Amino acid sequence: NVIERLGRFENSLGHGVVVGISDSGLYMDHDQFDQPSPREFGTINPHARKVVLYEPMADRVDQSKSVTCGHGSHVSGILAGSSWSQLHPDVGVAPQAKIAFADIGSQQAQNLDEYLFNHPEILVVIAAGNGGDDGVRTISSPAGAKNVITVGASLTSADSLLPKFRCPRVYNPQSVASFSSQGPTSDGRMKPDLVAPGEVLWSAKSEAPGSTVKTSDVCPLQGTSQATPVVAGMAVLIYEWLRDGWWHEGVYDTSVGMTYIPASLIKALLVHSSSGLVRRLDHNKVHQPCEARTSVPLHYPDMSQGYGLPNMSNVAFFSSDDPIVKFWPNALQPVVPSVTHHGQDSYPATLTRHQVFRATLVWTDPPGNLVATRMLQNDLDLFVTVRGAPHIVVRSLTSSDECNDRLNNVEMVQVTYEDVLRAVGSSELQSRQAIELELHVKGASVLIHGPQAYSVVMSITPSTGAASRRSSGKSPMNTLTASDSWDDWSSLWWASALGVVLIGLVVALVRHFRRRKDQAQPTKMVVHLHSDGKSYGST
């Protein structure tokens, strides 16, 4: 089961969350979306069982190219499907979430970045596209937007494929699909951000346009469209985990529930939870014998998989055990951290033998200029120093040996205890049982709308645990020049629109939901967009 492998928990199923989906249409008579309330269009009903709003931008039916399956119904089922009759399994990643649906519109990356910068609590998840067989630089707008989560497609298990395509040597969950679009973006940024299973997923099947037949049938589809609602559903579950206070001690406790959850924190947690895949399938090899099918080895992170495959189990917990991760902001330290130009925040950590330290930084960057050669406006740096060895600096995985990352607004640093020992080469340090680290977030260039808010996640896990592989042959240890100085200051989802969405509609939906006075608790609207180089239904 794809969802169980990615770490879904029975305590977090999407309760009280509304996700916004825009696609080719939604077959409302399917058991995964059916409900007893009147079938109304263009009207918000927050008490509906599943679909609280259907905004008919087109024709109120699932007009996709696949008349035997239905693209919009399929992806909606993956994200939030749940059986009304209770006679069939729930197919959704977040089955208790409700849906606000709209037919597809259009939007571009720069406008999307601007909207998200002005609404930092809104998370957008977008499909990378299905142009990967054409090579690199196949990420198109709006999937190249820096403030969204862009999702590529990995493979599912070999059992989900037709027998003639089974080839366990390369066809397994450690492979990226050949069709999954590849980065970099036009200005060199890394995309996609993550990958998720997207080859042959089964979900809700719509009937022919105009039909009102009740159905519970499912059908298979593949593409980054199918991978994207998997990640969007996981974002919903993480949102609920934070909102309901599970993050603090692994129990439901709204007294420590987060009332404001920036999208950058959900994105940082998803990226932090991820692990690298092994290979990318070569294109045009699927019809060849198994022994002739080839693949390309992957580094971590890279332009095929981004930061890899997310797994909620690597960040979320529902027990009295010690927390798996630490992150800021949180309900006990609710002020979103921020840095000024050349300012710096530091977070201490202690690393012992056979452990790996990982930290992830995400910030919602101001929108770039359409004619600019670089979209990143405010540049933050993430790096680690070692107490007692100031010449040792661990830069982010997307940095070069001589230069910090100047392109991306997602950065990750990872280092093991043994890496530090080898780099330090000090008998005094090697004699210690523990190594004291300092994680730094520095405002390398914050000249627009400063200070720059950010979210940061860090964890210490066993070296043999779920931490991702580093790029082979690349040492994480880099040395700063003497001119660099570091101030010491110690402190310590959501929705899916597959197709293209009209941003004015999104703003209107958000305002509608915020005007509701009769809801039991505030409901946020999150938009999940899709761009796969194909159109589904009317635009």
KASUL-V331114 format. One record per residue. N is the residue number from 1. RES is the residue in three letters. PHI is phi in degrees with one decimal (NA if undefined). NEAR is the number of other ideal C-beta (glycine too) atoms within 12 Angstrom. D_LAST is the distance of its C-alpha to the last C-alpha in Angstrom with 1 decimal. Layout:
N&RES&PHI&NEAR&D_LAST / N&RES&PHI&NEAR&D_LAST
This chain:
1&ASN&NA&20&34.0 / 2&VAL&-59.5&36&31.4 / 3&ILE&-68.1&36&31.2 / 4&GLU&-63.2&15&35.0 / 5&ARG&-66.1&24&35.4 / 6&LEU&-93.7&39&33.2 / 7&GLY&91.5&36&35.5 / 8&ARG&-75.1&33&34.2 / 9&PHE&-118.2&29&36.9 / 10&GLU&-66.4&16&37.7 / 11&ASN&-81.4&24&38.4 / 12&SER&-134.9&39&34.8 / 13&LEU&-127.2&31&32.1 / 14&GLY&99.8&42&29.7 / 15&HIS&-58.6&27&31.8 / 16&GLY&73.0&27&30.6 / 17&VAL&-117.3&46&27.4 / 18&VAL&-108.1&46&23.9 / 19&VAL&-108.4&56&21.0 / 20&GLY&-97.4&51&17.5 / 21&ILE&-122.9&62&14.9 / 22&SER&-127.8&53&11.1 / 23&ASP&-158.7&57&9.7 / 24&SER&-75.3&45&8.9 / 25&GLY&141.1&47&11.5 / 26&LEU&-131.1&52&15.2 / 27&TYR&-83.1&47&18.0 / 28&MET&-69.9&41&20.4 / 29&ASP&-90.3&32&23.3 / 30&HIS&-78.9&43&23.8 / 31&ASP&-57.5&32&27.0 / 32&GLN&-74.3&45&25.4 / 33&PHE&-124.8&48&23.4 / 34&ASP&-61.0&32&25.5 / 35&GLN&-161.7&27&27.5 / 36&PRO&-78.2&14&30.0 / 37&SER&-68.7&22&28.5 / 38&PRO&-57.7&13&27.0 / 39&ARG&-81.7&20&23.4 / 40&GLU&-115.5&18&21.9 / 41&PHE&-117.9&23&18.4 / 42&GLY&74.5&20&17.9 / 43&THR&-126.7&19&21.4 / 44&ILE&-86.6&33&22.9 / 45&ASN&-128.7&28&25.6 / 46&PRO&-65.5&30&27.1 / 47&HIS&-94.8&21&29.6 / 48&ALA&-62.0&26&27.3 / 49&ARG&-62.5&26&28.3 / 50&LYS&-132.4&43&25.0 / 51&VAL&-102.4&45&21.8 / 52&VAL&-85.7&37&22.6 / 53&LEU&-158.9&39&19.3 / 54&TYR&-125.5&41&16.3 / 55&GLU&-93.9&36&13.9 / 56&PRO&-82.0&25&11.9 / 57&MET&-70.3&35&8.7 / 58&ALA&-119.4&31&7.7 / 59&ASP&-130.7&20&10.8 / 60&ARG&68.9&29&13.0 / 61&VAL&-129.0&31&13.4 / 62&ASP&-84.2&48&12.8 / 63&GLN&-93.6&32&10.8 / 64&SER&-99.2&39&11.3 / 65&LYS&-62.4&22&13.0 / 66&SER&-91.6&29&16.2 / 67&VAL&-69.1&24&17.1 / 68&THR&-93.9&20&20.4 / 69&CYS&-137.1&35&19.3 / 70&GLY&96.2&43&15.9 / 71&HIS&-62.1&47&14.3 / 72&GLY&-63.1&53&13.5 / 73&SER&-65.8&55&16.9 / 74&HIS&-63.9&50&18.6 / 75&VAL&-71.0&61&17.7 / 76&SER&-65.2&58&18.4 / 77&GLY&-64.2&55&21.7 / 78&ILE&-60.8&56&22.7 / 79&LEU&-75.7&63&22.2 / 80&ALA&-143.6&50&23.8 / 81&GLY&-65.9&46&24.6 / 82&SER&-150.2&37&28.0 / 83&SER&-72.0&26&29.8 / 84&TRP&-73.2&27&30.4 / 85&SER&-72.9&20&33.2 / 86&GLN&61.5&14&34.7 / 87&LEU&-97.5&12&35.6 / 88&HIS&-133.9&23&33.3 / 89&PRO&-65.2&21&32.7 / 90&ASP&-73.7&35&30.1 / 91&VAL&-96.4&38&27.6 / 92&GLY&-82.2&46&26.2 / 93&VAL&-65.2&54&27.4 / 94&ALA&-121.6&50&27.7 / 95&PRO&-67.0&39&28.3 / 96&GLN&-89.3&30&29.5 / 97&ALA&-71.9&49&26.5 / 98&LYS&-102.0&44&24.3 / 99&ILE&-121.1&58&20.6 / 100&ALA&-112.1&46&18.3 / 101&PHE&-111.1&50&14.9 / 102&ALA&-142.4&47&11.5 / 103&ASP&-70.1&38&8.1 / 104&ILE&-72.4&42&5.8 / 105&GLY&-131.2&30&5.4 / 106&SER&-147.9&26&7.3 / 107&GLN&-170.2&35&11.1 / 108&GLN&-117.4&27&14.1 / 109&ALA&-63.3&36&17.3 / 110&GLN&-65.6&31&19.7 / 111&ASN&-64.1&30&18.1 / 112&LEU&-65.9&42&17.8 / 113&ASP&-60.1&38&21.5 / 114&GLU&-65.7&30&22.5 / 115&TYR&-61.1&35&21.0 / 116&LEU&-70.0&42&22.7 / 117&PHE&-64.6&33&25.9 / 118&ASN&-81.2&21&26.1 / 119&HIS&-132.8&27&25.4 / 120&PRO&-67.3&35&27.4 / 121&GLU&-89.2&37&27.3 / 122&ILE&-95.1&43&23.6 / 123&LEU&-106.5&48&22.9 / 124&VAL&-117.9&55&19.6 / 125&VAL&-118.0&59&19.5 / 126&ILE&-129.1&52&17.1 / 127&ALA&-71.3&57&17.3 / 128&ALA&-66.7&56&19.0 / 129&GLY&112.2&43&17.2 / 130&ASN&-112.8&37&18.8 / 131&GLY&-102.2&30&20.2 / 132&GLY&-62.6&43&23.7 / 133&ASP&-66.0&22&25.4 / 134&ASP&-87.1&19&24.9 / 135&GLY&106.6&21&27.1 / 136&VAL&-78.4&23&27.1 / 137&ARG&56.1&23&24.8 / 138&THR&-109.4&34&21.7 / 139&ILE&-84.7&45&20.2 / 140&SER&-108.3&33&17.2 / 141&SER&-70.2&30&15.7 / 142&PRO&-92.3&43&15.2 / 143&ALA&-64.6&49&17.4 / 144&GLY&-84.5&40&20.2 / 145&ALA&-60.8&42&20.5 / 146&LYS&-76.0&49&24.1 / 147&ASN&-94.0&46&24.0 / 148&VAL&-103.8&59&21.7 / 149&ILE&-100.2&58&22.9 / 150&THR&-99.6&56&21.4 / 151&VAL&-118.1&61&22.2 / 152&GLY&-95.6&59&23.2 / 153&ALA&-114.0&50&24.4 / 154&SER&-104.8&51&28.0 / 155&LEU&-88.2&44&29.7 / 156&THR&-92.9&35&30.9 / 157&SER&-72.8&22&34.4 / 158&ALA&-61.2&23&35.6 / 159&ASP&-65.7&17&36.1 / 160&SER&-83.3&26&32.4 / 161&LEU&-96.3&28&32.1 / 162&LEU&-63.0&16&33.3 / 163&PRO&-52.4&11&37.0 / 164&LYS&-71.1&13&36.7 / 165&PHE&-98.8&25&34.6 / 166&ARG&-68.4&22&37.0 / 167&CYS&-159.0&26&38.6 / 168&PRO&-55.5&17&39.7 / 169&ARG&-60.9&20&40.9 / 170&VAL&-123.2&33&37.4 / 171&TYR&-92.0&33&35.1 / 172&ASN&-153.9&26&35.6 / 173&PRO&-65.1&33&34.1 / 174&GLN&-92.5&31&35.5 / 175&SER&-117.9&43&33.1 / 176&VAL&-89.9&48&29.7 / 177&ALA&-65.0&49&27.5 / 178&SER&-64.8&37&27.4 / 179&PHE&-78.1&40&23.7 / 180&SER&-65.9&53&23.1 / 181&SER&-59.7&51&22.1 / 182&GLN&-116.0&41&25.0 / 183&GLY&-82.1&38&25.9 / 184&PRO&-80.9&29&27.2 / 185&THR&-73.8&39&24.7 / 186&SER&-62.4&26&25.3 / 187&ASP&-101.4&28&28.0 / 188&GLY&92.1&23&29.7 / 189&ARG&-74.2&38&28.6 / 190&MET&-82.0&41&28.7 / 191&LYS&-145.2&52&25.5 / 192&PRO&-70.2&55&24.6 / 193&ASP&-83.3&53&26.5 / 194&LEU&-143.7&54&27.1 / 195&VAL&-128.0&55&26.7 / 196&ALA&-150.6&56&26.6 / 197&PRO&-54.4&48&27.0 / 198&GLY&-140.8&49&23.9 / 199&GLU&-106.1&41&25.5 / 200&VAL&63.1&30&25.9 / 201&LEU&-108.6&43&25.2 / 202&TRP&-97.7&27&25.7 / 203&SER&-155.6&46&23.7 / 204&ALA&-59.6&51&22.5 / 205&LYS&-106.4&36&21.6 / 206&SER&-90.0&45&19.5 / 207&GLU&-89.6&26&20.8 / 208&ALA&-62.6&21&19.3 / 209&PRO&-52.8&25&16.7 / 210&GLY&92.6&16&18.9 / 211&SER&-75.9&21&21.7 / 212&THR&-123.3&17&23.6 / 213&VAL&-67.6&18&26.0 / 214&LYS&-73.0&19&27.3 / 215&THR&-147.9&30&27.0 / 216&SER&-128.3&31&27.9 / 217&ASP&-67.2&27&27.1 / 218&VAL&-121.8&31&25.8 / 219&CYS&-150.7&31&24.4 / 220&PRO&-96.4&25&24.2 / 221&LEU&-140.4&40&21.3 / 222&GLN&-140.1&37&21.6 / 223&GLY&144.0&44&19.8 / 224&THR&-66.8&52&19.4 / 225&SER&-60.4&59&16.8 / 226&GLN&-78.9&53&19.9 / 227&ALA&-70.0&57&22.1 / 228&THR&-65.3&57&20.1 / 229&PRO&-65.9&57&20.5 / 230&VAL&-62.6&55&24.2 / 231&VAL&-68.9&63&24.7 / 232&ALA&-60.9&55&22.7 / 233&GLY&-63.7&57&25.0 / 234&MET&-63.9&57&28.0 / 235&ALA&-62.8&56&27.0 / 236&VAL&-61.5&50&27.2 / 237&LEU&-66.3&50&30.6 / 238&ILE&-65.7&52&31.9 / 239&TYR&-57.3&47&30.8 / 240&GLU&-63.8&44&32.8 / 241&TRP&-60.5&50&35.7 / 242&LEU&-75.2&43&36.0 / 243&ARG&-62.1&37&35.5 / 244&ASP&-93.6&34&38.1 / 245&GLY&80.8&25&40.7 / 246&TRP&-61.6&35&41.0 / 247&TRP&-62.1&41&40.9 / 248&HIS&-78.4&29&44.4 / 249&GLU&-132.0&19&46.7 / 250&GLY&78.7&23&44.6 / 251&VAL&-130.7&20&44.9 / 252&TYR&-68.2&21&42.9 / 253&ASP&-155.9&21&44.2 / 254&THR&-69.2&19&42.1 / 255&SER&-66.0&14&44.8 / 256&VAL&-115.3&24&43.5 / 257&GLY&-72.7&27&39.8 / 258&MET&-82.4&35&37.6 / 259&THR&-90.8&21&36.1 / 260&TYR&-126.4&23&34.1 / 261&ILE&-123.4&39&32.3 / 262&PRO&-67.8&39&30.7 / 263&ALA&-59.3&43&27.7 / 264&SER&-62.6&43&29.9 / 265&LEU&-71.7&44&32.4 / 266&ILE&-63.1&53&30.1 / 267&LYS&-62.9&53&28.8 / 268&ALA&-63.2&50&32.5 / 269&LEU&-65.9&48&33.6 / 270&LEU&-64.6&53&31.0 / 271&VAL&-62.3&55&31.9 / 272&HIS&-63.0&47&35.5 / 273&SER&-75.9&43&35.4 / 274&SER&-85.8&47&34.2 / 275&SER&-131.9&39&36.3 / 276&GLY&-77.7&37&35.9 / 277&LEU&-92.1&41&35.2 / 278&VAL&-94.1&29&37.5 / 279&ARG&-149.4&28&35.6 / 280&ARG&-120.6&39&32.4 / 281&LEU&-68.5&37&32.2 / 282&ASP&-73.3&24&32.5 / 283&HIS&-81.6&26&29.8 / 284&ASN&59.4&15&30.8 / 285&LYS&-115.3&26&33.6 / 286&VAL&-66.5&28&32.3 / 287&HIS&-91.3&13&34.1 / 288&GLN&-86.4&17&37.3 / 289&PRO&-57.7&14&40.3 / 290&CYS&-54.8&21&40.4 / 291&GLU&-67.8&10&43.1 / 292&ALA&-95.3&15&41.0 / 293&ARG&-78.6&25&37.9 / 294&THR&-124.1&22&37.8 / 295&SER&-145.3&28&36.3 / 296&VAL&-112.6&26&36.4 / 297&PRO&-66.4&24&38.2 / 298&LEU&-108.6&34&36.3 / 299&HIS&-99.4&27&37.7 / 300&TYR&-136.7&34&36.9 / 301&PRO&-80.0&43&34.7 / 302&ASP&-155.0&36&32.8 / 303&MET&-81.6&37&29.5 / 304&SER&-94.8&44&28.8 / 305&GLN&-118.1&49&29.3 / 306&GLY&60.3&51&29.6 / 307&TYR&-93.3&51&32.0 / 308&GLY&94.5&45&31.6 / 309&LEU&-96.2&47&31.4 / 310&PRO&-74.9&52&31.7 / 311&ASN&-148.2&40&34.2 / 312&MET&-57.6&45&34.8 / 313&SER&-62.4&30&38.4 / 314&ASN&-82.6&32&39.0 / 315&VAL&-129.4&42&38.4 / 316&ALA&-94.0&40&38.5 / 317&PHE&-143.0&27&41.7 / 318&PHE&-133.2&30&42.9 / 319&SER&-153.9&15&46.7 / 320&SER&-84.5&12&49.6 / 321&ASP&-64.3&11&49.6 / 322&ASP&-61.0&14&49.3 / 323&PRO&-55.8&26&45.7 / 324&ILE&-74.7&33&44.0 / 325&VAL&-131.6&38&42.4 / 326&LYS&-114.8&31&43.1 / 327&PHE&-152.0&46&40.3 / 328&TRP&-136.7&37&40.0 / 329&PRO&-77.8&31&39.0 / 330&ASN&-147.4&33&40.2 / 331&ALA&-67.1&27&41.6 / 332&LEU&-83.7&20&45.1 / 333&GLN&-130.1&20&44.1 / 334&PRO&-73.9&18&41.0 / 335&VAL&-68.8&18&40.9 / 336&VAL&-65.3&30&38.2 / 337&PRO&-64.3&37&40.1 / 338&SER&-152.9&29&39.6 / 339&VAL&-130.3&33&41.4 / 340&THR&-93.7&25&42.3 / 341&HIS&-61.3&20&42.7 / 342&HIS&68.3&22&45.3 / 343&GLY&-79.0&26&45.7 / 344&GLN&-154.3&33&46.0 / 345&ASP&-114.4&38&45.9 / 346&SER&-132.8&31&47.8 / 347&TYR&-133.0&35&47.7 / 348&PRO&-79.8&27&50.8 / 349&ALA&-152.9&36&50.8 / 350&THR&-119.0&22&53.6 / 351&LEU&-114.1&39&53.2 / 352&THR&-116.7&23&55.8 / 353&ARG&-56.5&19&56.6 / 354&HIS&61.7&18&54.0 / 355&GLN&-124.3&29&51.1 / 356&VAL&-123.0&35&47.9 / 357&PHE&-101.1&43&46.4 / 358&ARG&-133.8&49&42.7 / 359&ALA&-140.8&46&40.8 / 360&THR&-130.8&49&37.2 / 361&LEU&-120.4&49&36.0 / 362&VAL&-137.2&45&32.5 / 363&TRP&-137.9&44&31.7 / 364&THR&-87.0&44&28.7 / 365&ASP&-85.8&39&29.1 / 366&PRO&-58.0&31&28.4 / 367&PRO&-64.1&28&25.4 / 368&GLY&-87.2&32&26.3 / 369&ASN&-89.7&16&26.2 / 370&LEU&-60.5&16&23.6 / 371&VAL&-99.6&10&26.5 / 372&ALA&-74.3&18&28.7 / 373&THR&-85.4&15&30.0 / 374&ARG&-137.0&24&30.1 / 375&MET&-79.4&35&27.5 / 376&LEU&-67.9&39&30.2 / 377&GLN&-99.5&32&31.8 / 378&ASN&-105.1&39&34.4 / 379&ASP&-103.8&37&36.1 / 380&LEU&-107.0&45&37.9 / 381&ASP&-117.8&43&40.3 / 382&LEU&-114.6&49&41.1 / 383&PHE&-157.6&42&44.5 / 384&VAL&-123.0&48&47.5 / 385&THR&-118.5&41&51.2 / 386&VAL&-113.3&39&54.3 / 387&ARG&-64.2&27&57.1 / 388&GLY&90.2&20&60.2 / 389&ALA&-141.8&28&58.5 / 390&PRO&-63.5&18&56.7 / 391&HIS&-80.0&20&56.2 / 392&ILE&-94.6&33&53.8 / 393&VAL&-133.8&37&50.1 / 394&VAL&-100.2&45&47.3 / 395&ARG&-87.9&36&44.1 / 396&SER&-67.6&46&40.5 / 397&LEU&-65.8&42&39.4 / 398&THR&-96.0&42&37.0 / 399&SER&-86.4&34&39.9 / 400&SER&-89.6&15&42.1 / 401&ASP&-63.5&17&45.8 / 402&GLU&-112.5&13&46.5 / 403&CYS&-144.8&19&43.5 / 404&ASN&-71.8&33&41.4 / 405&ASP&-63.1&31&37.6 / 406&ARG&-115.5&27&36.2 / 407&LEU&-119.7&32&32.5 / 408&ASN&-105.6&43&31.2 / 409&ASN&-103.9&47&31.0 / 410&VAL&-129.8&45&31.9 / 411&GLU&-135.6&45&35.4 / 412&MET&-134.5&48&37.7 / 413&VAL&-123.7&46&41.4 / 414&GLN&-148.3&49&43.4 / 415&VAL&-155.3&43&47.1 / 416&THR&-100.4&34&49.8 / 417&TYR&-56.8&31&53.4 / 418&GLU&-67.7&22&54.7 / 419&ASP&-58.0&31&52.5 / 420&VAL&-64.9&39&54.1 / 421&LEU&-59.0&29&57.6 / 422&ARG&-64.5&20&57.3 / 423&ALA&-72.6&27&55.9 / 424&VAL&-70.9&32&58.5 / 425&GLY&62.1&16&61.5 / 426&SER&-110.3&20&63.7 / 427&SER&-64.2&9&66.4 / 428&GLU&-65.4&13&66.3 / 429&LEU&-69.4&24&62.6 / 430&GLN&-66.3&20&63.0 / 431&SER&-79.0&12&65.7 / 432&ARG&-80.4&22&63.5 / 433&GLN&-79.9&15&61.8 / 434&ALA&-122.0&23&58.8 / 435&ILE&-117.7&38&56.9 / 436&GLU&-90.5&27&55.6 / 437&LEU&-109.1&40&52.3 / 438&GLU&-128.3&38&50.4 / 439&LEU&-89.8&48&46.6 / 440&HIS&-119.6&42&45.6 / 441&VAL&-118.3&47&42.5 / 442&LYS&-117.0&40&43.1 / 443&GLY&-82.4&31&41.3 / 444&ALA&-62.5&33&41.7 / 445&SER&-154.1&24&39.7 / 446&VAL&-124.5&29&38.4 / 447&LEU&-113.3&18&38.2 / 448&ILE&-125.6&20&35.0 / 449&HIS&53.1&21&34.8 / 450&GLY&-77.6&23&37.6 / 451&PRO&-69.8&24&38.9 / 452&GLN&-93.1&39&36.2 / 453&ALA&-74.2&36&35.6 / 454&TYR&-152.2&46&35.3 / 455&SER&-124.4&48&35.6 / 456&VAL&-137.1&48&38.0 / 457&VAL&-126.9&46&39.0 / 458&MET&-142.8&40&42.1 / 459&SER&-151.7&37&44.0 / 460&ILE&-128.2&34&47.1 / 461&THR&-131.6&31&47.2 / 462&PRO&-59.3&19&49.5 / 463&SER&-60.3&23&49.1 / 464&THR&-93.0&11&48.5 / 465&GLY&-80.9&22&45.8 / 466&ALA&-86.1&28&42.0 / 467&ALA&-62.5&38&41.8 / 468&SER&-73.5&37&39.8 / 469&ARG&-71.0&30&41.5 / 470&ARG&-83.6&31&42.0 / 471&SER&-57.6&24&41.3 / 472&SER&-63.3&13&44.3 / 473&GLY&83.0&11&46.9 / 474&LYS&-105.7&24&45.7 / 475&SER&-79.9&24&48.0 / 476&PRO&-79.1&37&46.5 / 477&MET&-92.2&31&49.6 / 478&ASN&-129.2&30&49.5 / 479&THR&-108.4&22&52.1 / 480&LEU&-82.4&27&51.5 / 481&THR&-76.1&11&53.6 / 482&ALA&-64.8&8&56.3 / 483&SER&-76.2&6&54.5 / 484&ASP&-83.4&24&51.9 / 485&SER&-129.9&15&53.1 / 486&TRP&-128.4&27&51.7 / 487&ASP&-74.4&19&52.5 / 488&ASP&-102.3&16&53.4 / 489&TRP&-128.6&20&51.8 / 490&SER&-97.5&17&51.7 / 491&SER&-158.6&19&49.5 / 492&LEU&-64.0&21&48.1 / 493&TRP&NA&53&24.7 / 494&TRP&156.2&53&22.8 / 495&ALA&-127.1&56&19.6 / 496&SER&-134.7&59&16.7 / 497&ALA&-128.4&54&13.0 / 498&LEU&-94.2&62&12.1 / 499&GLY&117.9&47&8.7 / 500&VAL&-132.4&43&8.0 / 501&VAL&-116.3&45&9.2 / 502&LEU&-80.5&30&9.8 / 503&ILE&-65.4&34&13.5 / 504&GLY&-60.5&19&14.7 / 505&LEU&-64.6&34&13.7 / 506&VAL&-59.9&37&15.7 / 507&VAL&-60.4&24&18.6 / 508&ALA&-62.8&25&18.6 / 509&LEU&-63.1&40&18.8 / 510&VAL&-59.5&31&21.6 / 511&ARG&-65.1&15&23.5 / 512&HIS&-59.0&27&23.3 / 513&PHE&-66.3&32&24.8 / 514&ARG&-71.4&20&27.4 / 515&ARG&-80.7&16&28.5 / 516&ARG&-66.7&24&29.4 / 517&LYS&-106.4&10&33.2 / 518&ASP&-102.9&12&33.8 / 519&GLN&-84.2&20&32.5 / 520&ALA&-66.9&11&35.2 / 521&GLN&-152.4&19&34.0 / 522&PRO&-59.1&22&31.4 / 523&THR&-118.6&38&28.0 / 524&LYS&-94.4&41&25.8 / 525&MET&-104.8&46&22.1 / 526&VAL&-122.2&49&20.8 / 527&VAL&-109.6&53&17.3 / 528&HIS&-120.6&58&16.6 / 529&LEU&-98.9&58&13.7 / 530&HIS&-139.8&55&13.0 / 531&SER&-144.3&46&12.7 / 532&ASP&-124.3&45&14.1 / 533&GLY&80.0&27&13.1 / 534&LYS&-128.1&28&11.1 / 535&SER&-113.6&24&7.6 / 536&TYR&-128.4&39&7.9 / 537&GLY&75.2&35&6.6 / 538&SER&-77.6&25&3.8 / 539&THR&-118.7&20&0.0
